[in-house]
Amino acid sequence: MEGADAVEAVVDRCLSRLFALEEDIGGYRPEFSEREDLLGTHLLLRALHLAVADAQRTLIEELRALPPPSESRRRDLTLRLIQRIASTVERMVGQRLDFIAQPHGREFDPIADAYTRLARTLADETDETEVIFRPSEPSRYALSSSLLDALAESLRGRGSRVANELKSMPTLVVLRYPAADEANVMQHLLVGHELAHLALRRRDGDGRTLSARLLEPSYDSWKRGEAAENMSEEDRGHVFDRAYNWFLELACDHLGMLMVGPAFFVALGEHSALRPSFHAPSSDEYKTHPHTAWRLGLLGQALEELLPTLGEDEGDGDRWSSVRSVIEASRASIPAWEDRVPDNERKIVEGGMDALRSQAHSILGTARYTNLARDLGLVWDKLDSGMVPAERVCDRTSSTEGGSGHWQRGTRWSDPVDWRSIINVGYFRWLSTNRTWPEARLEDWRAADNERRKYVALLRGSVELSEFQREAHELAEQLLSLDLRSRESNALG
């Protein structure tokens, strides 16, 4: 095969692969058409469709401008460009399609919207953010980088107009969580750690991330010390890389706990117990993540300062004692970690953590969780009574008891309970009242696990109802606003 036939064969193969991608993208749309909650997925499918359509147009344009056979060198370069465009788009689009091949399940729905709202408050103020939640391998939570940045840069590199359209779209990230824990809202408090990465990725005018700005002064101080002076530049670079990776994870732990509540510490402890590296003095995992015992040790120390700020001294003494006992039991299970952290990295990280703690409240803003004291007794008592702790009733008295006796326009019957309060209080209550392990019989362990699943389902349903109420209140306020404007218009008319 030669000449025009060879060219057509190359273009035919390339376009055939792009047409197949187009069909794959189109195949997902009917599947997700009724899932309005999957906004990030719908945006990603639109972006991928634009990228594939742009590649198809570009290939046809290059074919039309193909040099004649007499200009063999230019002709070969054009054919290679066609092949490269097709293979690059096929690879990048295919990878991103894999992220949405399995969307989050309905059991994850109650907290998906809640965490998406947190993500929007944490990301860069100049950038909208949408999260695609994806069930993944066991024992792993992870947040991707932006799904569209690399694709947009690839398109910009060949002068595509679609690049600017992709850059103008919201930032899309994938958050993976363990598929086996799909329904476990208590364990999913660890999503708070992943969302904290969004806050630390914020960039200043010079393009530096917030995490780098927090850690660099500590590194510069260490670099002027004796230990650093005796190292080569390459070794100092390795120290900084490890310290930066470890600081990033420890900082996300700290921000995550402030964001979703103190039960985050318990969730991380239970999650870590599944990992073989938990009790190992070293592991390949520790090249990118700090020793798990170190993470828990620092969180345990931070809780000593956090609990009083959440209202530990404001009544509900018995409940707070139960919370304390659960936390102390979790702390007691942490292996010794002080001798497992290299001195150089530890010194750099500690300086960065001091800087983080001093700025944590301003970093999180309204994403910080502060309602534990207000909701502790309410949620705990309702769970004790077998009730769904989704709302705080504002006025239930009758007219004979001095109350209004009926609902009045402009007043609220109830307020939704913060979803984080439901999970935090529910988690502490479960662990404080279920500390005894069953006998060493499989049936007893299965029965205990079934009870836990039923309890988690109650919490999950409570969160779902609380979120419904929040949405209803927001809709009511919007309708009331429209009604007021209508009245003003009628009055003026």
C-alpha positions in Angstrom: 0.0 0.0 0.0 1.5 3.4 -1.0 0.7 6.9 -2.0 -2.9 8.1 -1.5 -4.0 4.6 -0.3 -1.5 4.7 2.5 -2.6 8.1 3.6 -6.3 7.2 3.6 -5.5 4.0 5.5 -3.9 6.0 8.3 -6.7 8.6 8.5 -9.3 5.8 8.3 -7.7 4.0 11.3 -7.4 7.2 13.3 -10.9 8.4 12.6 -12.3 5.0 13.4 -10.8 5.1 16.9 -12.2 8.6 17.4 -15.6 7.5 16.2 -15.5 4.6 18.7 -14.7 7.0 21.5 -17.6 9.2 20.4 -19.9 6.2 20.7 -18.5 5.3 24.1 -19.3 8.9 25.3 -22.8 8.8 23.8 -23.4 5.5 25.4 -23.0 6.9 28.9 -25.5 9.8 28.4 -28.7 7.7 28.5 -27.3 5.8 31.4 -26.8 8.9 33.5 -29.7 11.0 32.1 -31.9 10.6 35.2 -29.0 11.1 37.6 -29.2 14.9 38.1 -27.0 14.5 41.1 -24.1 13.6 38.9 -23.4 17.1 37.7 -19.6 16.6 37.6 -20.1 13.5 35.4 -22.4 15.3 33.0 -19.8 18.2 32.7 -17.0 15.7 32.1 -18.9 13.9 29.3 -19.6 17.3 27.6 -15.9 18.2 27.8 -14.8 14.8 26.4 -17.3 15.1 23.6 -15.9 18.5 22.7 -12.3 17.1 22.7 -13.2 14.2 20.4 -15.2 16.3 18.0 -12.3 18.8 17.8 -9.9 16.0 17.1 -12.1 14.7 14.3 -12.3 18.2 12.7 -8.6 18.7 13.0 -7.8 15.4 11.3 -10.0 16.3 8.3 -8.4 19.7 8.1 -4.9 18.2 8.1 -5.9 15.7 5.5 -7.2 18.5 3.2 -3.9 20.4 3.7 -1.8 17.2 3.1 1.3 18.1 1.0 1.6 16.3 -2.4 3.7 13.0 -2.7 6.6 15.0 -4.1 7.0 16.7 -0.7 7.6 13.4 1.2 9.2 14.9 4.3 6.3 17.4 4.9 3.8 14.7 4.1 5.4 12.3 6.6 5.3 15.0 9.3 1.6 15.6 8.7 0.8 11.9 8.9 2.7 11.6 12.2 0.8 14.6 13.5 -2.5 13.0 12.6 -1.5 9.8 14.3 -0.3 11.7 17.4 -3.5 13.7 17.7 -5.6 10.6 17.5 -3.5 8.5 19.9 -3.3 11.4 22.5 -7.0 12.1 22.5 -7.8 8.4 22.6 -5.5 7.9 25.6 -6.6 11.0 27.6 -10.3 10.7 26.9 -10.2 6.9 27.6 -8.6 7.5 31.0 -11.2 10.0 32.0 -14.1 7.8 30.8 -12.8 5.2 33.1 -13.4 7.5 36.1 -17.1 7.6 35.4 -17.5 3.9 34.4 -18.9 3.2 37.9 -20.6 6.2 39.4 -21.3 6.4 43.2 -24.2 4.4 44.3 -27.5 5.5 45.8 -26.3 4.6 49.3 -23.6 7.3 49.0 -26.1 9.9 47.8 -27.0 11.4 51.2 -23.5 12.7 51.8 -22.5 13.3 48.2 -24.2 16.7 48.0 -23.1 17.7 51.5 -19.4 17.0 50.6 -19.8 18.8 47.3 -21.0 21.9 49.1 -17.9 21.8 51.3 -15.7 21.3 48.2 -17.1 24.5 46.7 -16.3 26.5 49.8 -12.7 25.2 50.0 -11.5 25.5 46.4 -10.0 28.7 44.9 -12.5 31.6 45.1 -12.0 32.3 41.3 -12.8 28.7 40.4 -15.9 26.5 40.5 -15.3 23.0 41.6 -17.4 19.8 41.0 -16.5 16.5 42.5 -17.1 13.1 40.9 -17.3 10.4 43.6 -16.1 7.0 42.5 -16.1 3.7 44.4 -12.7 2.3 44.2 -10.4 -0.4 45.6 -10.5 -1.4 49.3 -9.1 0.8 52.0 -8.3 3.8 49.8 -9.5 7.4 49.7 -7.8 9.6 47.1 -8.4 12.9 45.3 -7.3 13.4 41.7 -5.8 16.5 40.2 -8.0 18.4 37.8 -9.4 16.1 35.0 -9.5 18.8 32.4 -6.2 20.8 32.8 -3.9 18.3 31.1 -6.5 17.8 28.3 -6.9 21.5 27.8 -3.1 22.0 27.7 -2.8 19.3 25.1 -5.4 21.0 22.9 -3.8 24.4 23.4 -0.4 22.9 22.3 -1.8 22.4 18.8 -3.8 25.7 18.8 -7.3 24.3 19.3 -10.0 26.7 20.1 -11.7 24.1 22.3 -8.9 24.5 24.9 -10.2 27.9 26.1 -13.7 26.4 26.4 -12.4 23.5 28.6 -10.4 26.0 30.8 -13.6 28.0 31.3 -15.5 25.0 32.7 -15.6 24.2 36.4 -12.6 22.3 37.9 -13.5 18.6 37.9 -11.9 16.2 40.3 -12.5 12.5 41.1 -12.7 11.5 44.8 -12.2 7.8 45.2 -13.6 5.9 48.3 -13.6 2.2 49.3 -16.4 0.5 47.4 -16.8 -2.0 50.3 -17.8 1.0 52.5 -20.3 2.5 50.1 -23.0 2.8 52.7 -20.8 3.6 55.7 -21.3 7.3 56.4 -19.3 7.0 59.6 -16.2 5.8 57.7 -16.8 8.4 55.0 -15.8 11.2 57.5 -12.4 10.5 55.9 -13.6 12.3 52.8 -12.8 15.5 54.8 -9.1 14.7 54.4 -9.4 14.5 50.6 -11.4 17.8 50.4 -8.7 19.6 52.5 -6.4 19.0 49.5 -8.5 21.4 47.6 -7.8 24.2 50.1 -4.1 23.5 50.1 -4.0 23.6 46.3 -5.1 27.3 46.2 -2.5 29.4 44.4 -1.4 33.0 45.0 -0.5 35.6 42.3 2.9 33.9 41.8 1.4 30.5 41.3 2.6 29.0 44.6 0.2 26.7 46.4 -1.0 27.4 49.9 0.8 24.2 51.1 4.1 25.4 49.7 3.7 28.9 51.3 3.0 27.3 54.7 6.0 24.9 54.6 8.7 26.9 52.8 9.6 29.2 55.8 10.2 26.1 58.0 12.3 24.5 55.3 14.4 27.7 54.8 15.0 27.8 58.5 16.1 24.2 58.6 18.4 24.7 55.5 20.4 27.3 57.4 21.1 24.8 60.2 24.1 22.5 60.7 22.3 19.3 59.6 21.5 20.8 56.2 24.9 22.3 55.7 26.5 18.8 55.9 24.3 17.5 53.1 24.6 17.7 49.4 22.0 19.6 47.4 20.5 16.4 46.2 20.1 15.0 49.7 18.5 18.2 50.9 16.1 17.9 48.0 15.1 14.4 49.0 14.6 15.6 52.6 12.3 18.5 51.4 10.3 16.2 49.0 9.6 13.7 51.9 8.8 16.6 54.3 6.5 18.2 51.8 4.6 15.0 51.1 4.3 14.2 54.8 3.3 17.8 55.7 0.6 17.8 53.0 -1.0 14.6 54.5 -0.8 15.8 58.1 -2.2 19.2 57.2 -5.1 17.6 55.4 -5.7 15.4 58.5 -5.8 18.5 60.7 -8.1 20.5 58.4 -10.3 17.5 57.7 -10.9 17.0 61.4 -11.8 20.7 61.9 -14.1 20.4 58.9 -16.1 17.3 59.6 -15.7 16.9 63.4 -13.7 15.0 66.1 -15.0 11.6 65.0 -12.7 11.9 62.0 -9.9 10.8 64.4 -11.8 7.6 65.3 -12.6 6.9 61.7 -9.0 7.2 60.7 -8.0 4.9 63.6 -10.5 2.2 62.4 -9.5 2.7 58.8 -5.7 2.4 59.7 -6.2 -0.8 61.6 -6.9 -2.5 58.3 -3.5 -1.5 56.8 -0.5 -3.8 57.4 1.8 -0.8 57.6 0.0 0.5 60.7 2.4 -1.5 63.0 5.4 -1.6 60.6 8.4 0.6 61.4 8.8 1.3 57.7 6.9 0.8 54.5 7.0 1.9 50.8 3.8 3.8 51.7 5.8 6.1 53.9 7.7 7.6 50.9 4.6 9.6 50.1 2.6 9.4 53.4 3.8 9.9 57.0 3.7 6.9 59.4 0.0 6.3 60.3 0.8 6.3 64.0 2.3 9.7 63.6 -0.8 11.0 61.9 -3.0 9.6 64.7 -0.7 10.8 67.4 -0.8 14.4 66.1 -4.6 14.3 65.7 -4.9 13.0 69.3 -2.9 15.9 70.5 -4.9 18.4 68.5 -8.1 17.0 70.0 -7.0 18.1 73.4 -7.2 21.7 72.2 -10.2 21.2 69.9 -12.8 19.7 72.3 -13.0 22.6 74.7 -13.6 25.0 71.7 -16.5 22.7 70.6 -18.2 23.3 74.0 -17.1 20.4 76.1 -17.7 22.4 79.3 -21.3 23.5 78.3 -23.4 20.8 79.9 -24.2 17.3 78.7 -21.5 16.1 81.0 -22.3 12.4 80.7 -22.3 12.6 76.9 -19.0 14.4 76.9 -17.6 11.8 79.2 -18.6 9.1 76.7 -17.0 11.1 73.9 -13.8 11.4 75.9 -13.7 7.7 76.7 -14.1 6.7 73.0 -11.3 9.1 72.1 -9.0 7.8 74.8 -9.7 4.2 73.8 -8.7 5.1 70.2 -5.6 6.9 71.4 -4.5 3.9 73.5 -4.4 1.7 70.3 -1.9 4.0 68.6 1.6 2.4 68.3 4.6 4.4 69.5 5.6 6.7 66.7 8.1 9.3 68.1 11.1 7.2 67.2 9.9 6.4 63.7 10.1 9.9 62.3 13.5 11.1 60.9 14.7 14.2 62.8 15.2 16.4 59.7 11.8 15.8 58.2 10.1 16.1 61.5 11.6 19.5 62.3 10.5 20.9 58.9 7.0 19.4 59.2 6.5 20.7 62.7 7.3 24.2 61.6 4.8 23.9 58.8 2.1 22.5 61.1 2.6 25.4 63.5 2.0 27.8 60.6 -1.1 25.8 59.5 -2.7 25.8 63.0 -2.3 29.5 63.2 -4.2 30.0 59.9 -6.6 26.9 60.0 -9.8 28.9 60.8 -9.2 31.4 58.1 -8.3 28.7 55.6 -11.6 26.8 56.2 -13.9 29.7 56.8 -17.5 28.6 56.9 -16.5 25.0 56.2 -15.4 24.6 59.8 -17.6 22.4 62.0 -18.7 24.1 65.2 -22.1 22.6 66.1 -21.2 19.6 68.3 -22.1 21.2 71.6 -25.4 22.4 70.3 -26.4 19.1 68.8 -24.8 16.5 71.1 -27.6 16.0 73.6 -30.4 16.3 71.0 -28.9 13.7 68.6 -27.9 11.3 71.3 -31.3 11.4 73.0 -33.2 10.8 69.8 -31.0 7.9 68.9 -31.6 6.5 72.4 -35.3 6.7 71.7 -35.0 5.1 68.3 -36.0 8.4 66.6 -34.5 9.9 63.5 -32.2 12.8 64.6 -32.7 14.9 61.5 -34.5 18.0 62.8 -34.6 20.4 65.8 -38.3 21.2 66.5 -38.7 24.9 67.2 -42.2 25.1 68.6 -44.4 22.1 69.4 -46.5 23.5 72.3 -50.2 23.8 72.1 -52.2 27.0 72.8 -53.2 25.8 76.2 -49.4 25.4 77.1 -48.7 29.0 76.2 -47.5 28.3 72.6 -48.9 29.5 69.4 -51.0 26.3 69.0 -50.5 26.3 65.2 -48.0 27.2 62.6 -47.8 30.9 61.8 -46.5 32.4 58.5 -42.9 33.6 58.8 -41.9 31.1 61.6 -40.1 27.8 61.3 -41.6 24.6 62.6 -38.1 23.0 62.7 -34.5 23.4 61.7 -32.4 20.6 60.1 -29.7 19.1 62.2 -26.2 19.6 60.8 -25.3 16.3 58.9 -21.9 16.3 60.6 -23.5 16.3 64.0 -25.6 13.3 63.1 -22.6 11.3 62.0 -20.2 12.5 64.8 -22.7 12.0 67.7 -23.9 8.7 66.2 -20.4 7.4 65.8 -19.4 8.3 69.4 -22.7 6.8 70.8 -22.2 3.6 68.9 -18.7 3.0 70.1 -19.5 4.0 73.7 -22.4 1.6 73.9 -21.0 -1.3 71.9 -17.5 -2.0 73.4 -17.9 -5.6 74.2 -16.9 -8.1 71.4 -19.1 -11.1 70.8 -18.0 -14.7 71.6 -15.5 -16.4 69.3 -18.3 -17.7 67.1 -18.9 -16.7 63.5 -22.6 -16.3 63.9 -22.2 -13.9 66.8 -19.7 -11.7 64.8 -22.1 -11.8 61.9 -25.0 -10.7 64.1 -22.9 -7.9 65.6 -22.0 -6.7 62.1 -25.7 -6.7 61.1 -26.5 -4.5 64.0 -23.9 -2.1 63.1 -25.1 -2.0 59.5 -28.7 -1.3 60.7 -27.4 1.5 62.9 -25.4 3.1 60.1 -28.5 2.9 57.9 -30.4 4.9 60.5 -27.6 7.5 60.5 -27.6 7.5 56.7 -31.4 8.0 56.5 -31.1 10.8 59.1 -28.6 12.6 57.0 -30.7 12.2 53.9 -33.8 13.6 55.7 -31.8 16.5 57.2 -30.5 17.3 53.7 -34.1 17.2 52.3 -35.2 19.7 55.0 -32.3 22.0 54.3 -33.2 22.0 50.6 -36.9 22.6 51.5 -35.9 25.6 53.7 -33.8 27.1 50.9 -36.6 26.6 48.4 -39.1 28.2 50.8 -36.9 31.3 51.2 -36.6 31.6 47.4 -40.3 31.3 47.0 -40.9 33.8 49.8 -38.5 36.3 48.1 -40.4 35.9 44.8 -43.7 36.4 46.6 -42.5 39.6 48.2 -41.2 41.0 44.9 -44.6 40.2 43.3 -46.4 42.1 46.1 -44.2 45.1 45.7 -44.8 45.1 42.0 -48.6 44.9 42.5 -48.5 47.7 45.0 -46.6 49.9 42.7 -48.9 49.1 39.8 
